[in-house]
C-alpha cells in the first residue's frame, strides 16, 4: 500500500516537474519517546541522517519534514530543546555534504512546530533552528476544541486582546523570535472542530459546553468534521454565522457548535500572508476538502488558496 502511494505521488511530477514532495516523520500520535531516544546521542543522530538520506533518495522524495510534538513535553526532558536543534544541524550538514560531494539532489529539511505563542522559546531555539531548515510549518489550528468547557474557534485569524491564540499572534511570535518571515508557513485546516452546547444556547465564542460534538457520518471522529461534512450540514439547514472580529465562520446544528474555515476566511488568511511577507500556506488536509463537490464545486478551499495567490502575486 505504501509503495503504491509513493508511486502515485511521484507520478504527479510528470505534469509538474518542479513539484517537491517531502516525507514527514512524527505527528501527535507518535509522541516524544522515539524522538528523545533518537537525539540521546550524536551517533544516533548521524546514523539516522545516513539512513534517512538513503530512504529519501531510494523512494524519490525531495526532503524530510520533522514533526516532533513536542520537544521538552509529553515525556521529553528539558535538554531535548537543544538536542532538537542539534538533530536539525546534523541532518542539514549531512544533506549538504551529500549534495556537494556525491552530487545527489539537494534534499530539503523542514519542521512542523507549535502555534502557541507562549511556548515558541520554551520548546524551541527558533533563530538557531532557522539556520538549518528551509521553512517552518506553524500549525495554526487546534487552538480550541472539545477538551474545553466553552466554545472557541480553532483557527481564528485575529481576535480581541483577550484571545491568546490566533494566526496573527502565532506568526508574529515566530517572527519576533528571529525566524525570517519568508521561512514561516501558515497552516489552514480543512477540518472543523465541534462542541456540544451545554444548554442549547450559543453566543458565539465562550458559550458553555459539555465536551466534543458528535461525530460526522463519514469521518466518524467525535469533536471534528471534514469541510465536506460542514457543507452538507449547511445545505440541510444548519444555522450559519460569522465571527467578525475573528474573521472565521461557525454554524449551529442542534446542540452542536461547529467552527470551521470557508472560502472567505481562507481568502483573508492568504491576503494576510502576502501582505505581511510570510512564506506561504500549508493545509491539513487535502482529503478533508470538498473533493466531490457537495458545496457545488470540487476542492473549493484548495482552489481558493491557489486563486487568491494568483490574483495577489500572479
N, C-alpha and C positions, 0 to 999 in steps of 0.2 A: 504493500500500500504506500509506504513512504517513498519507495523508488518511483512509483507511478506519479506521485505528486511532484517530486523533483523534476521528472521528465516534462510534466505539463508546465511547470514554472519556466524551465529552460526554453521551452518552445515559444514562449512569449517574446523571446529575443529575436525571433525570425521577423516579426513585424516591427520591433523596436530594438535595433542593435545597441542603443545607448542605455537600455534598461539595466539597472543594477539590482541584483537580488541578494539579500543578506539572510543569513541564518541566525535566528535568535535563540539564546540559551538562558533559561531561567524562568521567571514568572512567579506569581503569587504562590501557586501550588508547590513549586519546587522549594520555596523557603530559603533559609540561610545555611543549613547544616553542610550541604555539599560544597557551597562556596567557601565557607570557613575552612573546611579541610583543604580545598584547593589552594588557598592563599597562605596556608600554615608554614610553607617552606618555599625557598627560591627554586629548589629542584622541581617541586610540584608545578610551579608556575611555568618554568621553562619546558617541562615535558608536555604540559597542556598546550602551550603555544605551538610546539612542534607538531603535536597530533592534530590540533585544530587546523593548522595550515594545510596539512596533507588532506584532511577530510574536506575542507572547503574547495581545494583545487580538484580533488577527485570527483566531487559532486557538482562542480560547476558553479559554485557560489562566488559572489564578489566581495564578501566580507562577513563580519561577525558582529552581532548585537548582544551586549551583555545586559541582562535584565535581572539584577540581584535585588530582591525585595525583602530586606534592605540591609546594607552594612550597618553594624552595631545594634541591630534589632532582631527580634524573633530568634534568640539564642546565639546571635553573633556578638562576640566580645568587642569592647571599645576599640581595640587595636586594629580591627578589621577596616576601620575608616582609612588608615594609612596603607594597610595591606591591599585594599581595593585599588588605590592609586598605583601601587607597585605592580599589581597584576596588569593593569592597563599599560603601564610603561613597558613591561616585559613583552606584552603582545605587540605593541606598536613597534618596538625595536626589532622583534623577530620578523614582522611583516616587512619592515623597511629593508632589513638585511637581505631577505629572500628576494625582494623585488630588484634590488640593485646588484646583488652578487649573482643570483641564479636567473635573473631576467624573467621571473614569473610576474604575472599581473599584480599590480599594487592592490592588496586587499584593504578594504575599508574597515574601520573599527568605530562602533557607535555604542551608546549606553542608553538604557531606559531608566529614568530617575523619578524620584518622588516630586509631586507638585505642591507639597505642603510648604509654604514659605518659611515656616518656623523651624524646619529641620534641614534646610539646604546645607548649612555649615556644620550641623551635628552629625549627619550621616556621611557627608562627602567632603572632599577638598576640591571645590569647584575649579578654581583657577589652575591648580596643578593638573587635574584631570583634563582640562581643556587643551593642554599641550599635546595630549596623546590621542584624542578622539576626533573624528570628523564632525560629529554632531551629537547633541543631547536630545533624546525623545522625552520631553517633560510630560508626564502622564496627567494632563489637566482634565481629569474626570474622576469619578468616585469621590467627590468632595463630601457628599452626604448620601445616606442610604438607610435601609430598613433597620440597621443596628441602633438608630437613634429614636427618640420618642417624640419627634416633631418633624414636620416636612421641611426639606431643604433641597435646593437644586444641585445636582451632582456635577454640573459643568457650566455654571454661570460665567459669562464674560466679565461682568462687572457687578457692583453692588454697593450698598452703603458701607461706611467705615466699620460698622458692627459685624459685617460679614467677613470672616477671616480667610475664606477660600474662594478665590475667583481666578479665572485665567490670567487676568491682568496682574494680579498680585503675585501669582506663581512665576510668570515670565519675568517680571521685574525683579523678583528676588534672585533668580539665577543670574540675570544680567548685573545686578548690583554686587554679586559675589565674584565678579571677574570673568564671567563667560561672555565672549563676543556674541552679540545678538544674532549674527549670521550663523552661529552654531546651535541656536535654540530652536527646536521644532515643537510646535504646539499640537497637543492631542485633541482630536474631536471624536466623541463617542457616537456610534450609530446604535448604541443600546440605551434604553430608558431605565431609570430607577423608579421603583414603586414603593408606596407605603399604604398601610391600612389605616384609614382615618378612625380616630377613637370614637367620635360621636356622629360621624357622617357629615359634619360641617367643615368648611375649609375657608381660610382667609389668605391663601397663597402660601408664603413662607411662614414657618413657625406654627402651623396647625398641629394640634395634639394627635399622636399616632400610637398604634399598639403593635408595631412591628412591620415587617416587609409586606408588600402587596402580594396578592395571589399570583400564581404562575400563569404564563401565557399558554395558549393551546398548542403552539408549535415548539417554542423554546423550553417550556416546562421547568423554568427556574424561578423560584419564589424571589421576589424583590427586583426582578428585571424583565424587560420586554425588548424584543427587536423592533427596529423602526417600522418594519412592515406590519408588525402586530399593532403598533400605535396607529398606523394608517387605518387599519380595519376598525379599531375602536372609534375613531373619529367618524368613519363612514356609517357606523351603527348608531351614531347619535351621542357619543361622549361629549361632555361639556369642555370646550377648549378655551384657554386663557393665555395671556402673555404677562410675564413679569417684566414690566417696562424697565425698571432700574437694573435688572439683572440681564436683560437682553436675551431671554430664553422663554420658551413656552412650557406650559403644563396642561394636563387635562384631568378631569374627574370622571371616573367610571364607577358609579355607585359609591362604595366606600373605599375605592382605590384611587389614590393620588399618584399621578404619573408625570415625572419631569423628563424632558427629552430635548433634543435638538431638531430643528427643521431647516428648511432651505433659507429662511430669513435669518435665523440665528447663525447659521453657518456662513452666510454671506458677510455678516458683520464680523465674525471671527477672522475670516480671510482678509477683510479690509484692515482689521487691526494689525495682523501680521505684516502686511505690506506697508502700511503707514508707519509702523514702528521699526521696520527694518529687521524683523526676525527672519530666521532661515526658511521656514516653511511649515507645512502641516503634515501630520500623520493621523491615521484613523484606526479606531478599534470598533468593529472590524468589518471588512468588506461584505461578508456573508450576512450581516445584520441590516444592510441597506435594503431598500425595497426592490430586490432584483427581479421580481416577477411583474411589477407594475400595478400593485394593489392601489397605490395612490394615483395612478393614471399614466405614469411613465417609468421606465426601468432605471434603476440606480439614480434616483433624483438627488440624493445627498452628495454622492461622489461627483456627479456631473455639475452640481452647483459649485463645488470646490474648484473643479477644472475651469468652468466657465468664468468664475469670478477672477481667478488668477489671470486668465486670458484677457479679460476686459481691463484689468488694472495694470498689467505689466506686458501684455502682448504675447 
